[in-house]
């Protein structure tokens, strides 16, 4: 695992903790699942 991916992984966890602190977990989880689904659709289109 490279330095860049380690930094991204740490920031993802950091942002999850921040969302819990601010009470916006549902909004964050919704955006993440929507983004993952959109990425899968786009990957299938350009395969």
C-alpha positions in Angstrom: 0.0 0.0 0.0 1.4 3.3 -1.0 1.6 6.5 1.0 -1.3 8.1 -0.9 -3.7 5.3 -0.2 -2.7 5.2 3.4 -3.5 9.0 3.7 -6.9 8.5 2.0 -7.7 5.6 4.3 -6.9 7.7 7.4 -8.9 10.7 6.1 -11.9 8.4 5.4 -11.8 7.3 9.0 -11.3 10.8 10.2 -14.3 12.1 8.3 -16.5 9.2 9.6 -15.6 10.2 13.1 -16.3 13.8 12.3 -19.7 12.9 10.9 -20.6 11.0 14.1 -19.5 14.0 16.1 -21.7 16.4 14.1 -24.6 13.9 13.9 -24.6 13.6 10.1 -23.9 9.9 9.8 -27.0 9.1 7.8 -26.3 11.8 5.2 -22.7 10.6 4.8 -23.6 7.0 4.5 -26.2 7.9 1.9 -23.7 9.8 -0.2 -21.1 7.0 0.1 -23.6 4.3 -1.1 -24.8 6.5 -3.9 -21.3 7.2 -5.0 -20.4 3.5 -5.0 -23.5 2.6 -7.0 -22.7 5.4 -9.5 -19.1 4.2 -9.9 -20.3 0.7 -10.7 -22.7 1.9 -13.3 -20.0 4.2 -14.9 -17.5 1.3 -14.9 -20.0 -1.0 -16.7 -20.7 1.7 -19.3 -17.0 2.2 -20.2 -15.9 -1.4 -20.1 
